[in-house]
């Protein structure tokens, strides 16, 4: 049996995905959650063969979950399931170790194919994406400057995600099990690196990087 961890913040959608995946005789959902922070914890506990991961999540964005899981559990293969076909998101996902990217309006068979491709060590993109389109976009962006987001530490990315959701410093500290002083320090560091001047700037940055949904 292939152990799969399912991460999707809409419960009805998650139930549908569970039904779809467990319809495959050799697939088994070993855990599920709708929270990005808990997704990393569950992945470390359960060590799934495949992580099926929504892009937009509370707590941590799916892109950051992917990055942390691949650092801690290199054998785990990751498939992103997203409503966005934006090539910027796709490239970030690949840079964070993702093997497959499936757009939510694709047919159900594409998700199954993506999981099987990931297990075989292959990359998979559902339409309208393709290997050629993604590769062309990657080559065009290689000459660009380093995104300041790449300079953030893991903790700073976690704080950014929660701050963009509107949590206060004490609330961020409580959510991450750190002191308010530490939370404020991390927030100050990320603000220095990203240069947002207001909460609106921070939210705009989060929207641009897929940390918050556009809608």
SENU-130472 format. One line per field, with one value per atom (N, C-alpha, C): residue number from 1; x negated, y, z; residue in three letters; atom name. Coordinates in Angstrom, 3 decimals. Atoms other than C-alpha are relative to their C-alpha. Example, Ala and Ser with C-alpha at 12.3 -4.5 7.8 and 13.67 -1.06 7.14 Angstrom:
pos: c(1 1 1 2 2 2);
u: c(-0.890 -12.300 -0.900 0.820 -13.670 0.770);
v: c(-1.190 -4.500 1.200 -1.190 -1.060 1.090);
w: c(0.000 7.800 0.000 -0.060 7.140 0.730);
code: c(Ala Ala Ala Ser Ser Ser);
site: c(N CA C N CA C);
! end
This chain:
pos: c(1 1 1 2 2 2 3 3 3 4 4 4 5 5 5 6 6 6 7 7 7 8 8 8 9 9 9 10 10 10 11 11 11 12 12 12 13 13 13 14 14 14 15 15 15 16 16 16 17 17 17 18 18 18 19 19 19 20 20 20 21 21 21 22 22 22 23 23 23 24 24 24 25 25 25 26 26 26 27 27 27 28 28 28 29 29 29 30 30 30 31 31 31 32 32 32 33 33 33 34 34 34 35 35 35 36 36 36 37 37 37 38 38 38 39 39 39 40 40 40 41 41 41 42 42 42 43 43 43 44 44 44 45 45 45 46 46 46 47 47 47 48 48 48 49 49 49 50 50 50 51 51 51 52 52 52 53 53 53 54 54 54 55 55 55 56 56 56 57 57 57 58 58 58 59 59 59 60 60 60 61 61 61 62 62 62 63 63 63 64 64 64 65 65 65 66 66 66 67 67 67 68 68 68 69 69 69 70 70 70 71 71 71 72 72 72 73 73 73 74 74 74 75 75 75 76 76 76 77 77 77 78 78 78 79 79 79 80 80 80 81 81 81 82 82 82 83 83 83 84 84 84 85 85 85 86 86 86 87 87 87 88 88 88 89 89 89 90 90 90 91 91 91 92 92 92 93 93 93 94 94 94 95 95 95 96 96 96 97 97 97 98 98 98 99 99 99 100 100 100 101 101 101 102 102 102 103 103 103 104 104 104 105 105 105 106 106 106 107 107 107 108 108 108 109 109 109 110 110 110 111 111 111 112 112 112 113 113 113 114 114 114 115 115 115 116 116 116 117 117 117 118 118 118 119 119 119 120 120 120 121 121 121 122 122 122 123 123 123 124 124 124 125 125 125 126 126 126 127 127 127 128 128 128 129 129 129 130 130 130 131 131 131 132 132 132 133 133 133 134 134 134 135 135 135 136 136 136 137 137 137 138 138 138 139 139 139 140 140 140 141 141 141 142 142 142 143 143 143 144 144 144 145 145 145 146 146 146 147 147 147 148 148 148 149 149 149 150 150 150 151 151 151 152 152 152 153 153 153 154 154 154 155 155 155 156 156 156 157 157 157 158 158 158 159 159 159 160 160 160 161 161 161 162 162 162 163 163 163 164 164 164 165 165 165 166 166 166 167 167 167 168 168 168 169 169 169 170 170 170 171 171 171 172 172 172 173 173 173 174 174 174 175 175 175 176 176 176 177 177 177 178 178 178 179 179 179 180 180 180 181 181 181 182 182 182 183 183 183 184 184 184 185 185 185 186 186 186 187 187 187 188 188 188 189 189 189 190 190 190 191 191 191 192 192 192 193 193 193 194 194 194 195 195 195 196 196 196 197 197 197 198 198 198 199 199 199 200 200 200 201 201 201 202 202 202 203 203 203 204 204 204 205 205 205 206 206 206 207 207 207 208 208 208 209 209 209 210 210 210 211 211 211 212 212 212 213 213 213 214 214 214 215 215 215);
u: c(-0.836 0.000 -0.876 0.717 -1.142 0.580 -0.512 -0.808 -0.010 -0.159 0.494 0.506 -0.477 0.852 0.721 -0.849 3.648 0.169 -0.069 3.535 0.839 -0.957 6.510 0.880 -0.681 8.210 1.519 -1.452 11.747 0.432 -0.309 13.241 0.756 -0.775 15.730 -0.911 0.952 12.984 -0.917 0.909 10.707 0.675 -0.726 13.374 0.100 -0.060 13.775 -1.330 1.333 10.017 -0.337 0.230 9.856 0.717 -0.765 12.599 -0.668 0.643 10.855 -1.273 1.293 7.427 0.141 -0.133 8.601 0.806 -0.619 10.567 -1.075 1.128 7.124 -0.371 0.167 6.522 -1.272 1.274 2.926 -0.276 0.172 3.437 0.694 -0.587 4.068 -0.287 0.163 4.649 -0.342 0.441 2.660 0.255 -0.256 3.478 0.506 -0.492 5.133 0.120 -0.131 5.270 0.312 -0.239 6.288 -0.900 0.869 3.476 -1.453 1.365 -0.011 -1.002 0.922 -1.851 0.176 -0.252 -0.176 -0.427 0.415 -0.974 -1.456 1.423 -4.710 -0.166 0.089 -4.246 0.477 -0.527 -2.116 -0.937 0.934 -4.584 -1.175 1.108 -7.394 0.430 -0.485 -5.249 0.316 -0.537 -3.731 -0.931 0.946 -6.527 0.697 -0.731 -4.177 -0.889 0.712 -5.390 0.313 -0.437 -3.384 0.781 -0.745 -2.137 0.797 -0.868 0.859 0.400 0.062 0.851 0.675 -0.615 3.094 -1.021 0.943 1.251 0.259 -0.362 3.132 0.563 -0.378 3.378 -0.155 0.275 3.718 -1.230 1.171 0.633 -1.286 1.137 -1.868 0.526 -0.360 -1.512 -0.485 0.404 -1.705 -1.422 1.369 -4.947 -1.004 0.916 -6.572 0.080 -0.122 -5.180 -0.862 0.792 -6.754 -1.488 1.434 -10.122 -0.470 0.399 -10.209 0.048 -0.120 -9.015 -1.139 1.091 -11.608 -1.335 1.229 -14.347 -0.089 -0.003 -13.295 0.233 -0.352 -11.970 -0.221 0.283 -13.714 0.718 -0.673 -12.106 1.468 -1.415 -8.574 0.195 -0.309 -7.221 1.201 -1.032 -5.004 0.720 -0.842 -2.119 0.843 -0.796 -0.617 1.332 -1.324 3.104 0.456 -0.232 4.005 1.041 -0.917 6.636 -0.738 0.782 3.813 -0.940 0.914 1.999 -1.138 1.036 -0.374 -1.385 1.304 -3.855 -0.970 0.846 -5.483 0.175 -0.268 -3.800 -0.600 0.511 -4.755 -1.511 1.455 -8.418 -0.436 0.316 -8.487 0.223 -0.285 -6.914 -1.125 1.097 -9.588 -1.273 1.199 -12.335 0.075 -0.184 -10.859 0.115 0.076 -11.081 1.254 -1.261 -7.596 -0.198 0.104 -7.233 1.151 -1.161 -3.752 0.814 -0.830 -1.441 1.284 -1.294 2.243 0.953 -0.965 4.725 1.360 -1.226 8.022 1.114 -1.056 10.160 -0.368 0.363 8.308 0.867 -0.798 9.989 -0.647 0.471 9.690 -1.163 1.069 7.447 -1.373 1.309 4.718 -0.660 0.580 4.261 -0.576 0.493 3.918 -1.275 1.182 1.464 -1.191 1.072 -0.526 -0.617 0.505 -0.814 -0.850 0.752 -1.944 -1.311 1.231 -4.446 -1.010 0.887 -5.876 -0.643 0.527 -6.258 -1.065 0.966 -8.161 -1.195 1.116 -10.512 0.108 -0.217 -8.976 0.781 -0.789 -7.539 1.283 -1.286 -3.932 0.696 -0.757 -1.932 1.328 -1.293 1.785 0.203 -0.333 3.148 0.638 0.666 2.834 -1.520 1.448 -0.692 -0.637 0.754 -3.397 -1.468 1.438 -7.071 -0.669 0.620 -7.990 0.308 -0.407 -6.026 -0.720 0.656 -7.476 -1.499 1.435 -11.031 -0.319 0.209 -10.743 0.100 -0.165 -9.507 -1.197 1.138 -12.328 -1.244 1.183 -14.988 0.068 -0.160 -13.570 -0.197 0.109 -13.603 -1.347 1.286 -17.068 -0.911 0.877 -18.674 0.488 -0.544 -16.508 -0.744 0.636 -17.656 0.629 -0.475 -17.308 1.187 -1.184 -13.867 -0.339 0.284 -14.216 0.661 -0.668 -11.788 -0.943 0.937 -14.597 -0.993 0.933 -16.640 0.642 -0.678 -14.021 -0.313 0.152 -14.621 1.361 -1.245 -12.043 0.942 -0.841 -10.781 0.557 -0.479 -10.562 1.111 -1.067 -8.458 1.286 -1.174 -6.139 0.658 -0.522 -5.782 0.637 -0.559 -5.198 1.392 -1.278 -2.388 1.086 -0.986 -0.629 0.262 -0.178 -1.228 0.873 -0.812 0.257 1.459 -1.372 3.334 0.642 -0.542 3.717 -0.192 0.231 2.529 -0.919 0.852 1.007 -1.269 1.249 -2.485 0.243 -0.266 -1.172 0.692 -0.681 1.110 -0.967 1.017 -1.796 -0.869 0.809 -3.892 0.711 -0.776 -1.109 0.131 -0.189 -0.540 -1.281 1.275 -4.249 -0.705 0.570 -4.888 -1.341 1.180 -7.473 0.466 -0.367 -7.573 0.395 -0.338 -6.018 -1.246 1.243 -9.510 -0.677 0.602 -10.840 0.819 -0.862 -7.835 -0.224 0.240 -8.414 -1.353 1.334 -12.110 0.023 -0.091 -11.326 0.786 -0.793 -8.690 -0.825 0.851 -11.161 -1.036 1.002 -13.758 0.588 -0.587 -11.398 0.440 -0.375 -10.130 -1.229 1.245 -13.736 -0.439 0.428 -14.428 0.939 -0.987 -11.194 0.370 -0.237 -10.840 1.465 -1.361 -7.047 0.121 -0.116 -6.068 1.262 -1.271 -2.531 0.521 -0.645 -0.313 0.576 -0.521 1.255 -1.098 1.135 -2.181 -0.317 0.300 -2.721 1.022 -1.049 0.623 -0.172 0.219 -0.111 -1.149 1.135 -3.456 0.440 -0.473 -1.752 0.886 -0.837 0.802 -0.855 0.862 -1.920 -0.762 0.782 -3.809 0.834 -0.843 -0.820 0.167 -0.159 -0.824 1.442 -1.434 2.732 0.700 -0.724 5.405 0.386 -0.345 6.162 1.456 -1.403 9.883 0.373);
v: c(-1.198 0.000 1.255 -1.272 3.547 0.953 -0.925 5.765 1.443 -1.359 9.229 0.901 -1.037 12.332 1.047 -0.909 14.614 1.314 -1.318 18.351 0.935 -0.861 20.488 0.654 -0.687 23.157 0.035 0.080 22.692 -1.449 1.362 19.662 -0.789 0.709 18.794 -0.433 0.332 18.927 -1.128 1.022 16.863 -1.373 1.267 14.178 -0.577 0.457 14.034 -0.535 0.456 13.720 -1.347 1.282 10.933 -1.129 1.009 9.034 -0.322 0.199 9.552 -0.819 0.672 8.431 -1.415 1.339 5.473 -0.932 0.850 4.246 -0.834 0.766 3.143 -1.075 1.121 -0.285 0.069 -0.021 0.421 1.324 -1.277 3.945 -0.056 -0.036 4.492 1.348 -1.280 7.842 -0.275 0.280 7.641 1.184 -1.176 11.165 1.132 -1.159 14.414 1.192 -1.233 18.029 1.141 -1.195 21.478 1.142 -1.032 23.363 -0.243 0.150 24.039 -0.399 0.345 23.903 -1.453 1.386 20.646 -0.971 0.877 19.238 -0.418 0.321 19.440 -0.983 0.884 17.802 -1.411 1.308 14.994 -0.736 0.629 14.378 -0.629 0.552 13.898 -1.231 1.128 11.541 -1.207 1.088 9.487 -0.448 0.300 9.624 -0.613 0.530 9.223 -0.129 0.112 8.097 1.202 -1.139 10.934 0.973 -1.071 14.247 0.726 -0.737 15.663 1.277 -1.244 19.331 1.148 -1.208 22.321 1.141 -1.108 25.507 1.039 -1.041 27.938 -0.647 0.601 26.919 1.006 -0.802 28.587 -0.539 0.433 28.476 0.085 -0.041 27.878 -0.214 0.256 28.134 -1.385 1.300 24.860 -0.023 -0.077 26.023 -0.136 0.088 26.425 -1.373 1.369 23.098 -0.933 0.846 21.471 0.156 -0.244 23.109 -0.677 0.574 22.011 -1.525 1.453 18.477 -0.615 0.550 17.915 0.114 -0.113 19.181 -1.101 0.938 16.848 -1.442 1.340 13.888 -0.088 0.013 13.759 -1.108 1.043 10.405 0.294 -0.293 11.844 0.789 -0.691 12.825 0.923 -1.003 15.908 0.378 -0.432 16.725 1.174 -1.189 20.219 -0.071 -0.108 20.571 1.438 -1.436 24.169 0.501 -0.647 26.401 0.961 -0.957 28.519 -0.711 0.535 27.678 0.982 -1.016 30.619 -0.650 0.634 29.642 0.391 -0.382 31.598 -0.949 0.961 29.313 -1.364 1.311 26.239 -0.059 -0.004 27.231 -0.004 0.031 27.967 -1.397 1.354 24.578 -0.961 0.865 22.821 0.287 -0.369 24.754 -0.505 0.508 23.520 -1.521 1.460 19.888 -0.733 0.631 19.248 -0.794 0.849 16.464 0.200 -0.148 17.198 1.222 -1.187 20.168 -0.217 0.289 19.553 1.158 -1.086 22.345 -0.594 0.587 21.825 -0.185 0.204 22.181 -1.086 1.140 19.266 -1.195 1.191 15.858 -0.776 0.749 13.526 -0.929 0.937 11.141 0.647 -0.672 13.783 -0.078 0.095 13.675 -1.390 1.367 9.901 -0.192 0.113 10.116 0.739 -0.773 12.777 -0.754 0.785 10.590 -1.166 1.150 7.597 0.446 -0.513 9.687 0.362 -0.368 11.052 -1.233 1.248 7.517 -0.612 0.530 6.625 0.939 -0.941 9.592 0.935 -0.856 11.588 1.251 -1.209 15.099 -0.100 0.050 15.644 1.348 -1.240 18.706 -0.264 0.145 18.720 1.149 -1.106 20.785 1.142 -0.467 23.646 0.060 -0.016 23.199 -1.149 1.071 21.116 0.181 -0.061 20.305 1.074 -0.968 22.434 1.436 -1.348 25.477 0.416 -0.306 25.286 0.213 -0.126 24.792 1.320 -1.277 27.782 1.167 -1.058 29.961 0.034 0.078 28.736 0.615 -0.541 29.612 1.521 -1.451 33.109 0.724 -0.644 33.782 -0.224 0.302 32.366 1.217 -1.168 35.687 1.108 -1.020 37.600 0.065 -0.187 38.924 -0.946 0.863 36.824 0.643 -0.483 37.191 0.104 -0.136 38.568 -1.088 1.070 35.840 -1.164 1.114 33.335 0.223 -0.284 35.062 -0.205 0.185 34.444 -1.376 1.280 31.745 -0.710 0.750 29.007 0.659 -0.636 30.716 1.334 -1.269 34.083 -0.218 0.307 32.493 -0.380 0.353 31.023 1.251 -1.246 34.422 0.856 -0.754 36.093 -0.521 0.597 33.674 0.403 -0.307 34.296 1.499 -1.453 38.064 0.461 -0.364 38.287 -0.378 0.392 36.474 0.946 -0.988 39.330 -0.311 0.331 37.642 1.036 -0.914 39.893 -0.735 0.613 39.304 -1.020 1.027 37.576 -1.235 1.135 35.401 -0.847 0.734 34.477 -0.820 0.716 33.562 -1.221 1.121 31.375 -1.109 1.002 29.642 -0.795 0.648 28.874 -0.506 0.433 28.120 0.670 -0.796 30.891 1.227 -1.165 33.977 1.160 -1.186 37.259 0.777 -0.703 38.778 -0.647 0.697 36.097 0.227 -0.234 36.529 1.395 -1.379 40.278 0.125 -0.035 39.732 -0.576 0.617 37.413 0.902 -0.890 39.823 1.204 -1.142 42.723 -0.388 0.452 40.684 -0.156 0.198 39.743 1.327 -1.318 43.314 0.727 -0.623 44.483 -0.573 0.657 41.963 0.279 -0.151 42.475 1.452 -1.443 46.252 0.415 -0.538 46.475 1.102 -1.122 49.737 -0.085 0.085 48.856 -1.435 1.302 45.841 -0.262 0.153 46.484 -0.466 0.427 46.152 -1.477 1.384 42.899 -0.948 0.813 41.512 -0.073 -0.012 42.588 -0.937 0.884 40.772 -1.460 1.365 37.660 -0.473 0.344 37.717 -0.327 0.181 38.024 -1.319 1.212 35.039 -1.236 1.160 32.764 -0.421 0.305 32.957 0.201 -0.226 34.323 -0.155 0.157 33.515 1.353 -1.254 36.213 0.392 -0.313 35.943 0.149);
w: c(0.000 0.000 0.000 0.072 -0.787 1.046 -1.016 2.331 -0.509 0.510 1.402 1.113 -0.911 3.565 -0.829 0.759 2.365 0.756 -0.638 3.098 -0.869 0.718 2.007 1.057 -1.096 4.112 -0.124 0.128 2.739 0.233 -0.419 4.453 -1.060 1.019 1.711 -1.151 1.066 -0.920 0.456 -0.534 1.321 0.013 0.000 1.697 -1.410 1.386 -2.064 -0.491 0.390 -2.563 0.641 -0.670 0.012 -0.752 0.735 -1.832 -1.329 1.303 -5.173 0.126 -0.121 -3.986 0.532 -0.565 -1.917 -0.910 1.018 -4.929 -0.702 0.534 -6.152 1.021 -0.917 -4.644 0.837 -0.706 -3.629 0.716 -0.701 -2.198 1.366 -1.345 1.517 0.646 -0.684 3.251 1.464 -1.372 6.496 0.930 -0.815 7.667 -0.865 0.741 6.707 0.932 -0.763 7.835 -0.959 0.797 6.645 0.415 -0.549 8.401 -0.413 0.488 7.038 1.068 -1.083 10.361 0.429 -0.404 11.311 -1.092 1.101 7.869 0.146 -0.183 8.559 1.151 -1.156 11.969 -0.340 0.379 10.533 -0.951 0.942 7.728 0.746 -0.779 10.249 0.790 -0.787 12.318 -0.875 0.817 9.491 -1.119 1.073 6.879 -1.230 1.158 3.889 -1.224 1.272 0.501 -0.870 0.812 -1.078 0.879 -0.639 0.235 -1.078 0.919 -1.677 0.717 -0.748 -0.798 -0.734 0.552 -1.411 0.038 0.066 -2.358 1.080 -0.958 -0.099 1.259 -1.273 3.555 1.126 -1.195 6.941 0.722 -0.768 9.139 -0.784 0.928 6.329 -1.411 1.384 2.584 -0.426 0.489 0.707 -0.536 0.504 -0.917 1.137 -1.145 2.497 0.657 -0.503 3.696 -0.841 0.895 0.649 0.274 -0.234 1.308 1.282 -1.278 4.940 -0.019 0.049 4.246 -0.808 0.811 1.504 0.720 -0.781 3.819 1.048 -1.112 6.613 -0.438 0.483 4.591 -1.506 1.448 1.187 -0.780 0.799 0.184 -0.299 0.222 0.462 -1.284 1.244 -2.939 0.221 -0.259 -3.111 -1.292 1.115 -5.439 0.472 -0.317 -5.329 -0.744 0.596 -5.957 0.192 -0.118 -6.748 -0.996 0.934 -8.295 -0.929 0.789 -9.762 -0.970 1.011 -13.012 -0.261 0.140 -12.503 -0.038 0.164 -13.743 1.107 -1.123 -10.924 1.169 -1.065 -8.402 -0.344 0.417 -10.407 0.177 -0.119 -10.536 1.465 -1.429 -6.801 0.568 -0.473 -6.182 -0.380 0.453 -8.261 0.778 -0.761 -6.481 1.439 -1.364 -3.184 0.056 0.004 -4.256 -0.419 0.416 -5.638 -1.290 1.194 -8.216 -0.979 0.863 -9.537 0.352 -0.194 -9.997 -0.781 0.619 -10.663 0.259 -0.116 -11.338 0.353 -0.538 -9.520 -1.026 0.993 -12.639 -1.015 0.845 -14.262 0.388 -0.309 -14.397 1.145 -1.160 -11.421 -0.352 0.384 -13.376 0.034 -0.008 -13.512 1.381 -1.336 -9.732 0.233 -0.144 -9.747 -0.818 0.851 -12.643 0.606 -0.621 -10.794 1.166 -1.132 -7.693 -0.503 0.523 -9.727 -0.656 0.600 -11.665 1.090 -1.100 -8.405 0.623 -0.556 -7.054 -0.905 0.978 -10.231 -0.186 0.111 -9.748 -1.184 1.171 -12.600 0.383 -0.200 -12.821 -0.822 0.686 -13.813 0.123 0.022 -14.837 -0.702 0.653 -15.551 -0.983 0.894 -18.455 0.790 1.222 -19.261 0.110 -0.186 -17.888 -0.773 0.634 -19.531 0.345 -0.279 -19.070 -0.850 0.907 -22.097 0.421 -0.404 -20.898 1.278 -1.277 -17.382 -0.203 0.249 -18.646 -0.683 0.691 -20.969 0.975 -0.989 -18.116 0.957 -0.915 -15.844 -0.611 0.674 -18.403 -0.096 0.123 -18.830 1.331 -1.312 -15.073 0.679 -0.625 -14.334 0.087 0.021 -15.174 0.936 -0.892 -12.694 1.316 -1.302 -9.300 1.027 -1.071 -6.143 0.705 -0.714 -4.581 1.483 -1.434 -1.014 0.838 -0.737 0.085 0.252 -0.139 -0.469 1.127 -1.098 2.249 1.371 -1.275 4.936 0.592 -0.676 7.528 0.048 -0.124 8.069 0.992 -1.004 11.215 -0.495 0.547 9.451 -1.017 0.960 6.712 0.732 -0.793 9.329 0.578 -0.574 11.000 -1.094 1.118 7.629 -0.350 0.362 6.830 1.004 -1.035 10.140 0.101 -0.037 10.104 -1.154 1.163 6.618 0.205 -0.309 7.934 1.007 -0.917 10.426 1.470 -1.393 13.619 0.652 -0.757 16.286 0.433 -0.455 17.651 1.111 -1.021 20.826 -0.573 0.616 18.682 -0.816 0.766 16.412 0.947 -0.976 19.447 0.543 -0.527 20.815 -1.037 1.061 17.474 -0.255 0.294 17.019 1.254 -1.280 20.715 0.282 -0.326 21.047 0.779 -0.791 23.236 -0.910 0.787 22.039 -0.420 0.344 22.144 -1.202 1.146 19.784 -1.263 1.158 17.505 -0.558 0.439 17.377 -0.681 0.603 16.617 -1.414 1.328 13.704 -0.961 0.838 12.417 -0.436 0.333 12.569 -1.052 0.965 10.673 -1.397 1.332 7.861 -0.603 0.510 7.585 -0.548 0.463 7.248 -1.346 1.227 4.494 -1.181 1.070 2.530 -0.281 0.133 3.081 -0.161 0.030 3.458 1.055 -0.935 5.143 0.854 -0.714 6.244 -0.049 0.045 6.915 -1.388 1.364 3.503 -0.943 0.822 1.882 0.256 -0.363 3.764 -0.622 0.597 2.595 -1.514 1.447 -0.975 -0.382 0.249 -0.817 0.126 -0.219 0.568 -1.148 1.142 -2.246 -1.220 1.172 -4.863 0.060 -0.145 -3.443 0.323 -0.202 -3.038 1.441 -1.418 0.753 0.418 -0.195 0.724 -1.342 1.265 -1.869 -0.588 0.664 -4.449 0.200 -0.174 -3.809 1.461);
code: c(Unk Unk Unk Unk Unk Unk Unk Unk Unk Unk Unk Unk Unk Unk Unk Unk Unk Unk Unk Unk Unk Unk Unk Unk Unk Unk Unk Unk Unk Unk Unk Unk Unk Unk Unk Unk Unk Unk Unk Unk Unk Unk Unk Unk Unk Unk Unk Unk Unk Unk Unk Unk Unk Unk Unk Unk Unk Unk Unk Unk Unk Unk Unk Unk Unk Unk Unk Unk Unk Unk Unk Unk Unk Unk Unk Unk Unk Unk Unk Unk Unk Unk Unk Unk Unk Unk Unk Unk Unk Unk Unk Unk Unk Unk Unk Unk Unk Unk Unk Unk Unk Unk Unk Unk Unk Unk Unk Unk Unk Unk Unk Unk Unk Unk Unk Unk Unk Unk Unk Unk Unk Unk Unk Unk Unk Unk Unk Unk Unk Unk Unk Unk Unk Unk Unk Unk Unk Unk Unk Unk Unk Unk Unk Unk Unk Unk Unk Unk Unk Unk Unk Unk Unk Unk Unk Unk Unk Unk Unk Unk Unk Unk Unk Unk Unk Unk Unk Unk Unk Unk Unk Unk Unk Unk Unk Unk Unk Unk Unk Unk Unk Unk Unk Unk Unk Unk Unk Unk Unk Unk Unk Unk Unk Unk Unk Unk Unk Unk Unk Unk Unk Unk Unk Unk Unk Unk Unk Unk Unk Unk Unk Unk Unk Unk Unk Unk Unk Unk Unk Unk Unk Unk Unk Unk Unk Unk Unk Unk Unk Unk Unk Unk Unk Unk Unk Unk Unk Unk Unk Unk Unk Unk Unk Unk Unk Unk Unk Unk Unk Unk Unk Unk Unk Unk Unk Unk Unk Unk Unk Unk Unk Unk Unk Unk Unk Unk Unk Unk Unk Unk Unk Unk Unk Unk Unk Unk Unk Unk Unk Unk Unk Unk Unk Unk Unk Unk Unk Unk Unk Unk Unk Unk Unk Unk Unk Unk Unk Unk Unk Unk Unk Unk Unk Unk Unk Unk Unk Unk Unk Unk Unk Unk Unk Unk Unk Unk Unk Unk Unk Unk Unk Unk Unk Unk Unk Unk Unk Unk Unk Unk Unk Unk Unk Unk Unk Unk Unk Unk Unk Unk Unk Unk Unk Unk Unk Unk Unk Unk Unk Unk Unk Unk Unk Unk Unk Unk Unk Unk Unk Unk Unk Unk Unk Unk Unk Unk Unk Unk Unk Unk Unk Unk Unk Unk Unk Unk Unk Unk Unk Unk Unk Unk Unk Unk Unk Unk Unk Unk Unk Unk Unk Unk Unk Unk Unk Unk Unk Unk Unk Unk Unk Unk Unk Unk Unk Unk Unk Unk Unk Unk Unk Unk Unk Unk Unk Unk Unk Unk Unk Unk Unk Unk Unk Unk Unk Unk Unk Unk Unk Unk Unk Unk Unk Unk Unk Unk Unk Unk Unk Unk Unk Unk Unk Unk Unk Unk Unk Unk Unk Unk Unk Unk Unk Unk Unk Unk Unk Unk Unk Unk Unk Unk Unk Unk Unk Unk Unk Unk Unk Unk Unk Unk Unk Unk Unk Unk Unk Unk Unk Unk Unk Unk Unk Unk Unk Unk Unk Unk Unk Unk Unk Unk Unk Unk Unk Unk Unk Unk Unk Unk Unk Unk Unk Unk Unk Unk Unk Unk Unk Unk Unk Unk Unk Unk Unk Unk Unk Unk Unk Unk Unk Unk Unk Unk Unk Unk Unk Unk Unk Unk Unk Unk Unk Unk Unk Unk Unk Unk Unk Unk Unk Unk Unk Unk Unk Unk Unk Unk Unk Unk Unk Unk Unk Unk Unk Unk Unk Unk Unk Unk Unk Unk Unk Unk Unk Unk Unk Unk Unk Unk Unk Unk Unk Unk Unk Unk Unk Unk Unk Unk Unk Unk Unk Unk Unk Unk Unk Unk Unk Unk Unk Unk Unk Unk Unk Unk Unk Unk Unk Unk Unk Unk Unk Unk Unk Unk Unk Unk Unk Unk Unk Unk Unk Unk Unk Unk Unk Unk Unk Unk Unk Unk Unk Unk Unk Unk Unk Unk Unk Unk Unk Unk Unk Unk Unk Unk Unk Unk Unk Unk Unk Unk Unk Unk Unk);
site: c(N CA C N CA C N CA C N CA C N CA C N CA C N CA C N CA C N CA C N CA C N CA C N CA C N CA C N CA C N CA C N CA C N CA C N CA C N CA C N CA C N CA C N CA C N CA C N CA C N CA C N CA C N CA C N CA C N CA C N CA C N CA C N CA C N CA C N CA C N CA C N CA C N CA C N CA C N CA C N CA C N CA C N CA C N CA C N CA C N CA C N CA C N CA C N CA C N CA C N CA C N CA C N CA C N CA C N CA C N CA C N CA C N CA C N CA C N CA C N CA C N CA C N CA C N CA C N CA C N CA C N CA C N CA C N CA C N CA C N CA C N CA C N CA C N CA C N CA C N CA C N CA C N CA C N CA C N CA C N CA C N CA C N CA C N CA C N CA C N CA C N CA C N CA C N CA C N CA C N CA C N CA C N CA C N CA C N CA C N CA C N CA C N CA C N CA C N CA C N CA C N CA C N CA C N CA C N CA C N CA C N CA C N CA C N CA C N CA C N CA C N CA C N CA C N CA C N CA C N CA C N CA C N CA C N CA C N CA C N CA C N CA C N CA C N CA C N CA C N CA C N CA C N CA C N CA C N CA C N CA C N CA C N CA C N CA C N CA C N CA C N CA C N CA C N CA C N CA C N CA C N CA C N CA C N CA C N CA C N CA C N CA C N CA C N CA C N CA C N CA C N CA C N CA C N CA C N CA C N CA C N CA C N CA C N CA C N CA C N CA C N CA C N CA C N CA C N CA C N CA C N CA C N CA C N CA C N CA C N CA C N CA C N CA C N CA C N CA C N CA C N CA C N CA C N CA C N CA C N CA C N CA C N CA C N CA C N CA C N CA C N CA C N CA C N CA C N CA C N CA C N CA C N CA C N CA C N CA C N CA C N CA C N CA C N CA C N CA C N CA C N CA C N CA C N CA C N CA C N CA C N CA C N CA C N CA C N CA C N CA C N CA C N CA C N CA C N CA C N CA C);
! end
